[in-house]
Amino acid sequence: MPGAKTAVAWLASVAPDPESCLREWERDPLGLALLPAGRAWDVLVLPGRLGRTTLDVLSRVLDRPGPVLADSGDARTGFLVPAGTAARWLGTGVRTVGLGTRIVVPHPGVPAYSARGASGGVRWLIPPDGTGTLTDPALLELAMHEAAAALAVGENEG
């Protein structure tokens, strides 16, 4: 994957010991790291269909949204947003992961199909590119509203 080394370094930079994190990933590139949120990024975690539909909306309006994680069975989708967003987030139904919390992060250079088995399902839907690009929280909120409306219309039609 182009940029994987840069993405690995970018992610590892938030670890308490970045060099140790890099060594762990080098030894086992299918592995996971427990990284602290709130330093370079926070994570907004959306439930199931809302998360996937929100990502679809974002993908239509942006060339490339910021990094996005998914857990096993796509029960939750996590959008990496600027640090500090979690402390200010007011929306309901969204789990916030910010300063003082940690999140499981898979190696960004592993294709989603490979990481699924090795990491118990935590995988990148959109891996980081190493540039520090994150999803704008205001744009994410608008996409969530559009996604929720689309899901509500679909349920009413079904």
Long-range contacts (C-beta under 8 A, 24 or more apart in sequence): 1-108, 1-109, 1-111, 1-127, 3-129, 3-130, 4-108, 4-109, 4-127, 5-109, 5-130, 6-129, 6-130, 6-131, 7-108, 7-109, 7-127, 7-128, 7-129, 7-130, 8-107, 8-108, 8-109, 8-130, 9-130, 10-40, 10-128, 10-130, 10-131, 10-132, 11-35, 11-105, 11-108, 11-128, 13-40, 14-39, 14-40, 14-41, 25-107, 29-107, 29-109, 29-110, 30-106, 30-107, 30-110, 30-114, 30-115, 30-118, 30-119, 31-106, 31-107, 31-118, 31-119, 32-104, 32-105, 32-106, 32-107, 32-119, 32-122, 33-104, 33-105, 33-107, 34-102, 34-103, 34-104, 34-105, 35-102, 35-103, 35-105, 36-101, 36-102, 37-83, 37-86, 37-97, 37-98, 37-99, 37-101, 37-102, 37-103, 38-83, 38-84, 38-86, 38-98, 38-99, 38-100, 38-101, 39-83, 39-99, 40-83, 40-132, 41-67, 41-80, 41-81, 41-82, 41-83, 41-134, 42-80, 42-81, 42-82, 42-83, 42-84, 42-85, 42-86, 42-96, 42-97, 42-98, 42-99, 43-69, 43-78, 43-79, 43-80, 43-81, 43-86, 43-96, 43-97, 43-98, 43-103, 44-78, 44-79, 44-81, 44-85, 44-86, 44-89, 44-94, 44-95, 44-96, 44-97, 44-137, 44-140, 45-76, 45-77, 45-78, 45-79, 45-94, 45-95, 45-96, 45-97, 46-76, 46-77, 46-78, 46-79, 46-93, 46-94, 46-144, 47-75, 47-76, 47-93, 48-74, 48-75, 48-76, 48-77, 49-151, 50-93, 50-144, 50-147, 50-148, 50-151, 51-76, 51-77, 51-78, 51-79, 52-77, 53-147, 53-150, 53-151, 54-79, 54-140, 54-143, 54-144, 54-146, 54-147, 55-79, 55-125, 55-126, 56-147, 57-143, 57-146, 57-147, 57-150, 58-135, 58-139, 58-140, 58-143, 61-139, 61-143, 62-139, 64-126, 64-129, 64-133, 65-126, 65-135, 66-126, 66-128, 66-133, 66-134, 66-135, 67-108, 67-124, 67-126, 67-127, 67-128, 67-133, 67-134, 67-135, 68-124, 68-125, 68-126, 68-135, 69-103, 69-105, 69-106, 69-122, 69-123, 69-124, 69-125, 70-121, 70-122, 70-123, 70-124, 70-125, 71-121, 71-122, 72-116, 72-120, 72-121, 72-122, 73-121, 77-125, 78-103, 79-135, 79-140, 80-128, 80-134, 80-135, 81-134, 81-135, 81-136, 81-137, 81-140, 82-134, 82-136, 82-137, 85-137, 89-137, 91-141, 91-144, 94-144
